Amino acid sequence: MKTIYTTPILRDVLSLIARLILRLIGWKVTGETPQYKKYILIAAPHTSNWDFIFMLLVVLSRKMDARWMGKQQLFSPPFHGVMKWLGGIPIERSKTNNTVDSMVNAFQSAPTLTLLITPEGTRSKVKEWKTGFYRIANSAEVPIVLGFIDASTKSCGFGDTFHPSGDIDNDMLAIKANYKNKSGICD
């Protein structure tokens, strides 16, 4: 599950470009880069495509090798190769594909894996988050790093690490509480 941009020179170039873009638009990356071998990195709030792009810039700026899930339509020609190269995993959302089980298996078989997920599951304000990221983390026994976008402070990056207890209702409330003062690009 490695991405192509893992060559040292290309990784350095992409990191430089990402840092330059963020600096030019006045945004800063905060928080320590996670050092876990396996974890889920969530990105919230996700109010537009820009929120995900900012989190992808964070990942590139820190030279992280992360995979991310996106709807199948993002992987249509001519973008298929670029999206996969950037770590994308196409997901067909119109039918049940056992995505949670597939990702749990990926975590169990890979020596290292960072999986970037937008828990809201859409690019608009929602009351209820999708729980797939939580179910994957709980079943694979990996932590959840609380990545964030905050347009009000022009910052994005890494917050706390959350370890699922198996009590999905209370854990989801605790996770979402970390985002109560954060605003996405289109909030």
C-alpha positions, 0 to 999 in steps of 0.5 A: 500500500505504498504510494509512488511519491515515496522516493526521497527527492520527490517527497522533498519536492512535494513537501517544499511545494506544500509548505510554500503553498500554505505559507503563501496563503497565510496558513500554518501547520500545527501539532506534532507529526504522529509517530505511530506505525499504524493509525487513522488520521481523521480530517474535520471539519469537512465542509468543502473539497478545500478542507481535504486539500488542506489536510493533504497539504499537511500530509505532504508538508510533513513528508507522510506516506498516507493513504486516503479513501475517496468516492469512486468518481474522483478516480475517473480518467484522466485523474485516476493515476494521479489520485492513486499516486497521491494515496487514494483508495477508490470507494464505491459508496452506492453499494455495500463493499465491506469497506470496514473489513477491507481496511481492517485487513489492510491494517492487519497485513501492513507493517505501517499504514496511515489512513486519512479519512473525513469522518463527516463523509460529505463536503457539507455541514452534518449533524451525524458523522459516519462511524466507519473510521471508528469501527476500523480503528476499534477492530484494527486496534489502532489509534485515531489522530484528530487532524483538523482544519480551522479556517478561523485561525488559518491553521491545520494539523494534528490534535490529540490522539484518541484510543477507541474504547469500544463504546462508540456512542460515548467515544464519538461524543468525545471525538466530536467535542475536539472540533466544537471550536473549529470551522471549515473553509465553508462554515 
